């Protein structure tokens, strides 16, 4: 991001040299001029109008790999600025779920300039990973008990991929590559969800996925460690008795040394977590000690730092079990890097504005210091959402500025992407402006953002579209650059697009976030309705032309708000919504609601279907993919059934063989269809 002075830069260099600022423009450049045109839906679909990232992967303290848009991989030296072509390759990828895919790989020897793919490398691989040293790769068969939809080794099942690891791999190398830890997932007791894959054949296929729903049997998991010098030597790492007495979840595996591993285990209720430290005694992995919550190990490989809630309910860095390193009515979002002298972390402290993000450094050890902000003065009026990605020893880092205004570059070590082409392209359009503020609701100051149409006038009445997500610990309001479907609606049709983070949202303390614990469908819905009333009080909203829309959890909240019977909304859209929490996966749902048998009233009162009769007074568009592996088509089918039983007239759009993302041909179609729906609702004569 642009705008840091020499003075600021050299202050940063003392800790870690900034290697780049990836700069992103913002939707605020609505300069005067009669030749500008509105930003259209076709413009939104045009890949020309996309901000560009810089794909960087550190391989040492000074060297990194960069994958260009054409697929070529380059090796860069941050110190000498030398660049060389590292690898050119093509990979055949077949996407499976959100993170998983099957692919074909070719191994290339740079020294001999030849492909050396071994004969025993399968043609299609579920997961491929290199050892940290040497030339080992995990295609040697280490397990023999794998069975489709029953036993998985080294790759997570659906619920672990989606809700726990957010990854397609469940293998972890020790630092030297001597040991390999992997998880075994047993789904023999897990019920399967089935749906039709229509394809083009005479008969549809049936897709079956082990999917533990709320209250149903959970995946059984085991952790093993293999000695790669003797692959037949496999040792199980057992969960501690405090969690193993019942259903439990494997959360993370971290190698501290080559013979010490830290494993995070969680009870099914997800109200108790331990990190068990194991040492290898030559024959088995024995429990060393356990401590709560995630941790970052210090130089001594036994003491640690972690982010956890303090006594006031704000998440901060702590040393050991209780010693705070940071404090205040703000939150540490995550730790970026730990060195022997300092902790680098991202927080929302600056200015008391929780929708910002800045990178900080705090000295530790013998010379502790107060946190120093490394990005707050990088044109703070323009660049207010930042992150950092560090080299191995933190001598260099890539700094990313995600907006929300155009940035001007000064003295960085290297500018890897400044998005100036996008800035030039967008200067031709009449663009919306962004407004941020707070509303007092439920005793809290809660944040909203508005995308205001070009040439906005306070004296004019505009239609309003609420863009909602609303899930626990989410944050829709932020200072990131936005160029989305709402940009088109605001620029071309003068619709105000507003988002609001009500109770249940994250990064403002536990009291706000925990407001909806064990009662989903309450405050996060009620607060959206309360926010609409306050938006009307601002004087520029046409209260007869208000709509709400959302996707996934947002589709659930929009449906619940429409079904509340307030009379505020003229219409709404729900894409891939939850209908009943009984139908969603156990790990996510029970984290916030507990089991249905333990919290039956909240499960019963949180259904969209129970509000069906109130949809008679709104225009409703229900959208879902028939092959949604996440929020199953069953959810929309139940909403449809309830609306039909209540004799409600509504619109539906099913996307055949499409999953939760509705990608491919469905992507353009859904946004055109939703645009037409909103035009009829918000722009047609009353």
C-alpha positions, 0 to 999 in steps of 0.5 A: 500500500502506498503512502509510507514516508522514508521515516516510517519505512526505516522505522519498520526495517529495524524489525522486518523489511517490508518487501511489498504492499499489495495495493487495492483501490476502493469504490470512492473515486466518483469524480465529476465528469459527464462522460462517466458511465454506470458500472454495469452487470457485464462490467462486474462479470468482466475479469478486467475489473478485478484487483490482483493479488501476488502469489508468494510462497517463502522457501527461506528467510530471503527467497520466495516462489511466485506463481505468475498468472500464466502458471510459470513459477519464478524464484526470487531473492528478496535481498539481491532482487534476482529472479529466475524461472523456477518451474513451468507446469500444467496440473490437471485438477478436478475439484471435489469439495471446498478445499479438496481436489484430485490432481495429476502431478509431474515431478521435474528435476531442475538440475537435469532439466528432465521429468523424473516422475516415478512409476509408482506415483498414481495417475490421480492423487488426492493429496501431495506433499513434500517433506521439509528436507530431501526428496521425500513425497507421500506416495509410498503406501503407508496404510492398507485399511482405507475404504471409500466412505468408511476409512480415510487416511491422511485426507479429511472426511467432509466435516473435518475438511469443512469445519476443522482443518479448512484443508484437503490434507491431514498429514504433518511432517516433523521438522527434518522429515524423519517423522510423519503424523497423519490422521485416520478418519472412521466413518463407519457409524456416520450417517450418509446424505445422498443426492442425485447427480443428473449428469447427461446419462439416462439414469442419474447417479446417487452421490453418498457422503458421510455427513454427521448432522446435529445430534448424530454419530460423529466421525471417529478420529485417530492420530498416528506417527510413522518413522519414515526411515522405517515405514512399518513402524507406526505409533498411535498418539492417544488423546488425553483422558480428559477428552477421550472419554467421549466423542472428541475432535482432533483440531491441530497438529504442530511439530515443536521439534523432531521428537516433540509434537503438540496436538490440540484436542476438543470435546464434542461440545467444544467447550473444553480444549487441550493442547497435549504435548507428546515426546518420543521416548524411542518406542512410543509418544508419551504425554509431556503436559497439556495446556488449553488453547492454540499456542506458538512455541518460543525458542525453548520449545516448551513455553508458548504464546497464544491468543485467548480471551482476557478477564474482560472478554477481549482476545489478547496474546498471553504467555503461558497460561495467564500472563497477558502480553497485550490488553485493551478493549480491542482484539488480537485477530491472529499472530503472524510470526513469533521470533526469539525477540518479537511477536508480530500480530494483526489487531483492530486496536488502531483508533478504536475502530474494530473494522480496521486491521493493522500489523503490530510488533511487540518485543519480548524476552529480556527487552519487552516493549509496548506494541508498535504499529507497523502499518498505522501510518501507511497513508492511514486515510487510505489504507486501513485493512492490512496483513503481513506474510513473513519470511522464515526468520522475519527478515522480510515480509510481504505487506498486503493493503486491502483498501479501502481507498486508492493508495500512492506508493513511495519507498518500499523495498519492492512493489509487487502489485499496485493495481494501477491498471484497475484504478485507471479502468474504474476512473471511467465509471460513475462509482458509489461512495462508502459510508461507515458508522455505528448504531446503538442497538441492544446496548452496543455500538454496532457497525454498519457500512453503506454503499451510496449511489453516485451523486448521492443526495440526502434529500432524495429517497433511495431503495435499500438492499440489506446484504447480510451474512450474520453468522457467529463471529463473522464480520461483514463490515470492514475497510476492505476494497469492494467491487461486487454485485452491489457496486453494479446495483448502486451505480446502475440502479441507485440502490443503497447497499447496506451491511450491518454486524449485529450481536453475534458478530466477531472481533468486538469482545466476547459479550457481543459474540456470545449473545447468540450462543445456544440461540441462533436465529434470535439477536442476529436476525432481530438486530438486522430488523432494528438496523433497518428501522434506524436506516429509515430514520436517516431520512434518505431511505424509501421505506416502501422499497426495502429488500434483504438478501444473503447466501448460506448463513446469510440466506438463513438470516434473510429468510428469518427476517422476511418471516418475522412479519415486520412489514419492513421488507418488500422482498428478499432473496435466500441463496442456499439457506439453512431451514432447520439447524437439525439438518446442518453438520454437527461440528458447526451446529453443536458449537453454537447450539449444543445437541438437539436433545439438550437445547430442543426449544432453541432448535424448534424456535430457530426454523424458517419453516415455522414462519411460513405464513408470514411470507404471504406479505413479501416477495421471496426468491429461493435459490439452491444447487441440487448438488450442494454438499454443504447446505443440502438441497433438503434445506430449500426443499423443506422451505418450499414445502412449508411455503406451499403448505401455507399457500404462499406464492414465491419464486424458486431457482434450482441449479442442477448439479451445482454445489454451494458456490453455484460456480460455472454457468450458474454464476452469471445466471444467478446474478442476472436472475437476482438482478431482474428480481430486484428490479421488479421489486425495488425499481418498478412502480409501486 
